[in-house]
């Protein structure tokens, strides 16, 4: 087995493994806090999940706008600058959420955080597309998912233990982790945006934004986004309303919920990497990677997409699936007696 891992390691460039490492460290910080945020809001401010869902739905809505802008900025200014901005802003805003004592202050705060915290998300995906050749991207993103689930094994376990003591510790540690990752990226990872040739005419920001019309014309890609939204509406309840439901109806504390979250991550770690390698050269397509291949498609210049640098826009569209579902929960009922309505709020 060690030989197989060694072989996989040498198949990918060194820069890719550096990105994997920083995503792992950042993932621990995010998963240490993210699953417990609904518990934090409902416990500290004494509100139900309907009120928390409205708040988090707002974050998702403005995060959608932020990611659209972020996709265009990624194509215009590069990946590294956007990622560093996102990490530093995440560290500051995370502490802000932990220090707020009035629930009403969260509304303007969540608008600002929703807009700015999502700006860097397309840049993360675009950087991987820059580093890896097309034939390695499917497996490369599979590796990132497995590493992300290793973070889910560690983060919720530590987070549940700390949340039993004081929720504020989660915010402090997540902020520290974001700062550590920012320093590593600043010192070790170069800008990966392809160099623009002298004869290529640069695009304005507005023209880059206008390039989204080529994305929405792709029926396969749009279908993927819609399917992902529907899936996440159900799946992400495990990370939001379920925690409140288990606490209020079964007396399960944050530590017990944290251990529960590791089971899903362990399943992915055990099976997904193997499954990804099995389907790499088969005719069956893993729908999870459709977005990344389409992101690369929008990076190429051809008659259907004359923009040479729209890869950020393509990856941005994928992130909409992670934000739109939060808005939908704001408008739905609460089958858990005022304990549903969770949206997506990204930390880390």
Phi and psi in degrees as a GROMACS rama.xvg file:
@    title "Ramachandran Plot"
@    xaxis  label "Phi"
@    yaxis  label "Psi"
@TYPE xy
-61.5978  -37.8109  UNK-2
-63.2121  -39.3837  UNK-3
-65.1241  -43.3481  UNK-4
-64.6786  -37.3971  UNK-5
-64.7247  -39.4819  UNK-6
-63.8429  -44.3109  UNK-7
-62.5428  -41.075  UNK-8
-58.8254  -42.9982  UNK-9
-77.9085  -13.7023  UNK-10
-74.3483  -21.8484  UNK-11
-112.109  149.693  UNK-12
-65.7483  155.368  UNK-13
-60.1881  -38.6263  UNK-14
-60.928  -35.2657  UNK-15
-61.4751  -41.8331  UNK-16
-70.4694  -29.2982  UNK-17
-65.0803  -43.7521  UNK-18
-62.271  -40.176  UNK-19
-60.0394  -43.0627  UNK-20
-62.6727  -47.2594  UNK-21
-69.0673  -32.9344  UNK-22
-67.0715  -33.3235  UNK-23
-67.2007  -46.8494  UNK-24
-63.3549  -46.064  UNK-25
-64.1196  -35.956  UNK-26
-64.446  -36.494  UNK-27
-61.9728  -44.1283  UNK-28
-62.6715  -43.2252  UNK-29
-67.6761  -44.142  UNK-30
-74.8956  -17.3943  UNK-31
-69.1419  -27.79  UNK-32
-109.547  -45.5879  UNK-33
-51.4119  -48.3127  UNK-34
-64.8806  -19.0752  UNK-35
-103.504  4.80631  UNK-36
-68.1663  -39.097  UNK-37
-64.6638  -39.4019  UNK-38
-61.112  -42.3417  UNK-39
-61.1938  -48.4672  UNK-40
-63.5271  -49.0531  UNK-41
-68.3414  -32.1957  UNK-42
-80.4196  -46.2207  UNK-43
-71.1366  -40.5278  UNK-44
-102.174  -2.04435  UNK-45
63.955  35.7892  UNK-46
-109.849  162.481  UNK-47
-88.9235  177.302  UNK-48
-71.5382  -19.4186  UNK-49
-65.253  -48.0047  UNK-50
-65.5482  -42.747  UNK-51
-63.9797  -36.1608  UNK-52
-66.6191  -38.0506  UNK-53
-62.3905  -44.9177  UNK-54
-61.2442  -48.3649  UNK-55
-73.6742  -28.0134  UNK-56
-65.807  -37.046  UNK-57
-61.2177  -41.2681  UNK-58
-60.599  -41.036  UNK-59
-65.1682  -42.4416  UNK-60
-62.2165  -48.9119  UNK-61
-74.1812  -24.6403  UNK-62
-65.8404  -33.6474  UNK-63
-60.5042  -45.3517  UNK-64
-64.7633  -42.7927  UNK-65
-62.4983  -39.5393  UNK-66
-70.1109  -32.7067  UNK-67
-63.2335  -45.6622  UNK-68
-64.8301  -39.7998  UNK-69
-62.8909  -37.0445  UNK-70
-61.8808  -42.8832  UNK-71
-68.1241  -40.4901  UNK-72
-65.6947  -34.6503  UNK-73
-61.4204  -42.6606  UNK-74
-70.0606  -29.5443  UNK-75
-84.6423  -47.5867  UNK-76
-109.566  -8.56591  UNK-77
106.256  171.198  UNK-78
-85.7606  -47.1283  UNK-79
-61.3557  -44.828  UNK-80
-61.8032  -41.9664  UNK-81
-66.2528  -39.8886  UNK-82
-65.2206  -43.9517  UNK-83
-63.4341  -41.4664  UNK-84
-59.9048  -45.5536  UNK-85
-61.3529  -39.8501  UNK-86
-68.3325  -45.3989  UNK-87
-65.5357  -44.4723  UNK-88
-64.4484  -37.4719  UNK-89
-61.5616  -42.1256  UNK-90
-61.8866  -43.5215  UNK-91
-68.9087  -46.9528  UNK-92
-67.9249  -33.5298  UNK-93
-62.8546  -43.6655  UNK-94
-62.5788  -36.9268  UNK-95
-60.3112  -43.5984  UNK-96
-62.6357  -36.2187  UNK-97
-73.2793  -24.6455  UNK-98
-94.8001  -15.1589  UNK-99
-64.3413  135.782  UNK-100
-114.753  -10.0142  UNK-101
-116.063  123.926  UNK-102
-59.6648  -36.4313  UNK-103
-64.7092  -26.8424  UNK-104
-67.763  -23.7409  UNK-105
-65.0268  -27.0786  UNK-106
-63.7972  -55.5599  UNK-107
-65.4335  -32.8095  UNK-108
-64.9131  -40.9806  UNK-109
-70.7188  -27.1551  UNK-110
-66.0225  -47.5594  UNK-111
-64.2643  -46.2209  UNK-112
-66.1223  -40.4476  UNK-113
-60.5308  -40.0031  UNK-114
-68.1013  -46.0423  UNK-115
-91.349  -29.3454  UNK-116
-72.0122  -21.6259  UNK-117
-91.3843  -6.37859  UNK-118
-60.2891  -35.8552  UNK-119
-86.3087  -10.1615  UNK-120
-61.2249  -46.353  UNK-121
-60.9486  -30.0228  UNK-122
-65.3262  -35.5116  UNK-123
-60.47  -47.0048  UNK-124
-70.7278  -39.5646  UNK-125
-64.0991  -34.4391  UNK-126
-62.7977  -40.981  UNK-127
-64.6931  -41.5633  UNK-128
-63.0331  -32.1159  UNK-129
-70.4903  -39.5279  UNK-130
-75.2814  -40.7475  UNK-131
-98.8701  141.209  UNK-132
-68.5177  161.803  UNK-133
-56.3411  -39.2986  UNK-134
-69.4217  -17.8144  UNK-135
-101.316  -6.09405  UNK-136
-67.8955  -41.174  UNK-137
-58.9593  -48.4711  UNK-138
-70.0459  -35.0918  UNK-139
-62.3112  -44.6097  UNK-140
-68.2895  -29.8596  UNK-141
-64.3257  -41.0073  UNK-142
-61.7793  -42.8014  UNK-143
-60.91  -38.769  UNK-144
-67.3403  -41.2002  UNK-145
-63.2806  -44.8136  UNK-146
-63.0237  -38.7716  UNK-147
-60.9207  -35.3817  UNK-148
-76.1182  -25.7355  UNK-149
-61.5899  -39.7083  UNK-150
-63.4296  -36.9351  UNK-151
-66.8983  -27.144  UNK-152
-68.9397  -40.6416  UNK-153
-84.391  -48.2128  UNK-154
-58.6569  -56.8473  UNK-155
-63.09  -30.2967  UNK-156
-63.9223  -47.7012  UNK-157
-69.0868  -41.8776  UNK-158
-61.8906  -40.903  UNK-159
-63.5618  -39.1735  UNK-160
-64.2367  -44.9737  UNK-161
-71.2039  -34.7249  UNK-162
-64.6729  -29.4061  UNK-163
-66.2064  -24.1028  UNK-164
-90.8558  -57.7844  UNK-165
-162.978  123.738  UNK-166
-61.6182  -28.8548  UNK-167
-62.1926  -28.7777  UNK-168
-58.5892  -33.593  UNK-169
-64.0378  -41.833  UNK-170
-67.3745  -40.9701  UNK-171
-64.4099  -46.9121  UNK-172
-66.098  -40.8599  UNK-173
-61.9697  -40.339  UNK-174
-63.7021  -41.9957  UNK-175
-63.1403  -43.1252  UNK-176
-62.6329  -40.0956  UNK-177
-62.287  -40.685  UNK-178
-66.6673  -39.2909  UNK-179
-62.1754  -45.4559  UNK-180
-63.5876  -39.9535  UNK-181
-60.4483  -41.8729  UNK-182
-65.12  -43.5166  UNK-183
-61.5824  -45.2498  UNK-184
-64.6161  -43.18  UNK-185
-61.6269  -33.6001  UNK-186
-94.3217  -23.146  UNK-187
-121.286  -20.2085  UNK-188
-111.018  122.756  UNK-189
-80.2911  170.805  UNK-190
-67.3135  131.852  UNK-191
-105.354  -3.9204  UNK-192
-60.3213  130.578  UNK-193
-55.5114  139.032  UNK-194
-69.5447  132.645  UNK-195
-79.8177  129.2  UNK-196
-71.4219  155.203  UNK-197
-61.6448  -32.9781  UNK-198
-83.384  -7.02195  UNK-199
-83.2592  130.82  UNK-200
-81.7238  127.361  UNK-201
-67.6887  152.281  UNK-202
-97.532  144.332  UNK-203
-77.3927  163.71  UNK-204
-61.4953  -42.5914  UNK-205
-65.5961  -36.1639  UNK-206
-68.6315  -35.3232  UNK-207
-65.1691  -42.9094  UNK-208
-61.7099  -39.4623  UNK-209
-63.5179  -21.4674  UNK-210
-64.4316  -11.9777  UNK-211
-62.1897  -22.8662  UNK-212
-64.8111  -27.165  UNK-213
-72.366  -30.8855  UNK-214
-68.6579  -47.949  UNK-215
-71.4133  -15.8296  UNK-216
-78.3998  -14.438  UNK-217
-82.5929  103.156  UNK-218
-63.7519  -35.6556  UNK-219
-65.6256  -42.6742  UNK-220
-67.5536  -43.4097  UNK-221
-63.7492  -38.9926  UNK-222
-62.2752  -38.7396  UNK-223
-62.0535  -43.6481  UNK-224
-61.4011  -46.183  UNK-225
-61.9179  -44.5395  UNK-226
-62.5777  -38.4209  UNK-227
-66.9511  -37.9142  UNK-228
-61.2823  -48.6024  UNK-229
-61.2845  -40.9266  UNK-230
-65.1021  -43.7667  UNK-231
-70.6199  -27.8559  UNK-232
-55.9517  -40.003  UNK-233
-84.0711  -49.7295  UNK-234
-63.1394  -41.6013  UNK-235
-73.4616  -9.38254  UNK-236
-62.7762  -23.025  UNK-237
-62.1822  -27.1626  UNK-238
-100.648  5.0662  UNK-239
-134.354  -85.4822  UNK-240
-65.3357  -27.7371  UNK-241
-61.4887  -39.6783  UNK-242
-62.7501  -42.1253  UNK-243
-69.3143  -40.9025  UNK-244
-60.602  -46.4173  UNK-245
-65.8007  -36.3024  UNK-246
-67.6413  -47.0966  UNK-247
-79.5398  -28.2546  UNK-248
-106.967  -21.0447  UNK-249
-128.604  1.68072  UNK-250
67.1669  24.4344  UNK-251
-83.4072  124.141  UNK-252
-81.3714  170.703  UNK-253
-57.1193  -34.8219  UNK-254
-65.499  -41.981  UNK-255
-64.5079  -39.6345  UNK-256
-65.8711  -38.0862  UNK-257
-61.4329  -43.1669  UNK-258
-63.7101  -36.3727  UNK-259
-62.5491  -37.6781  UNK-260
-67.1557  -24.2274  UNK-261
-70.8144  -21.4432  UNK-262
-65.296  -41.534  UNK-263
-64.1314  -42.5413  UNK-264
-64.707  -40.3042  UNK-265
-61.6944  -39.5854  UNK-266
-60.9549  -44.1608  UNK-267
-66.8318  -42.6154  UNK-268
-59.7234  -38.3811  UNK-269
-74.6568  -32.2581  UNK-270
-118.452  -29.6018  UNK-271
-69.6569  -41.2018  UNK-272
-62.6645  -42.2429  UNK-273
-63.0526  -44.0956  UNK-274
-65.2594  -39.0265  UNK-275
-60.9093  -43.3407  UNK-276
-66.4624  -33.1121  UNK-277
-67.1391  -34.9326  UNK-278
-96.9218  -0.818428  UNK-279
-57.4282  -42.6783  UNK-280
-110.694  23.1015  UNK-281
-103.132  166.705  UNK-282
-77.4285  -18.6923  UNK-283
-70.1699  139.212  UNK-284
-111.805  131.098  UNK-285
-81.5414  113.69  UNK-286
-61.6157  -22.9988  UNK-287
-62.7875  -24.8359  UNK-288
-99.9116  2.51779  UNK-289
-57.4783  -41.4003  UNK-290
-62.6895  -37.6067  UNK-291
-72.0434  -38.0774  UNK-292
-67.249  -37.6672  UNK-293
-68.484  -35.7552  UNK-294
-59.0681  -40.0376  UNK-295
-68.2956  -36.3328  UNK-296
-58.5222  -41.7721  UNK-297
-74.2684  -8.14553  UNK-298
-84.0301  -15.2897  UNK-299
-94.8042  145.092  UNK-300
-88.724  124.207  UNK-301
-154.494  -174.017  UNK-302
-65.6527  -32.0016  UNK-303
-81.3692  -23.6215  UNK-304
-139.989  87.8482  UNK-305
-72.2267  -5.81556  UNK-306
-84.975  129.17  UNK-307
-80.9085  -24.654  UNK-308
-124.395  61.6255  UNK-309
-114.92  19.3583  UNK-310
-64.7496  -34.8389  UNK-311
-62.9452  -37.1509  UNK-312
-64.5514  -39.3238  UNK-313
-64.5621  -46.1509  UNK-314
-69.0062  -30.5383  UNK-315
-61.3986  -41.0642  UNK-316
-60.8741  -35.0776  UNK-317
-62.6009  -38.8322  UNK-318
-68.1002  -18.1469  UNK-319
-61.8694  -33.4113  UNK-320
-61.3848  -27.5542  UNK-321
-84.2646  -11.8484  UNK-322
-110.49  -33.8952  UNK-323
-64.6012  -33.6542  UNK-324
-64.6687  -29.442  UNK-325
-65.3283  -37.2958  UNK-326
-65.3964  -37.6044  UNK-327
-65.8022  -34.1641  UNK-328
-67.166  -25.0733  UNK-329
-64.2872  -29.4657  UNK-330
-96.5281  -3.34562  UNK-331
-95.4511  166.965  UNK-332
-71.5459  -177.07  UNK-333
-128.053  85.8287  UNK-334
-65.7883  -11.8065  UNK-335
-99.3251  33.1966  UNK-336
56.5972  65.1515  UNK-337
66.5633  33.3697  UNK-338
-127.061  21.6879  UNK-339
-123.258  171.207  UNK-340
118.04  33.2011  UNK-341
-85.169  141.697  UNK-342
-115.111  178.121  UNK-343
-92.6277  122.08  UNK-344
-129.748  114.493  UNK-345
-89.7567  131.205  UNK-346
-120.102  152.327  UNK-347
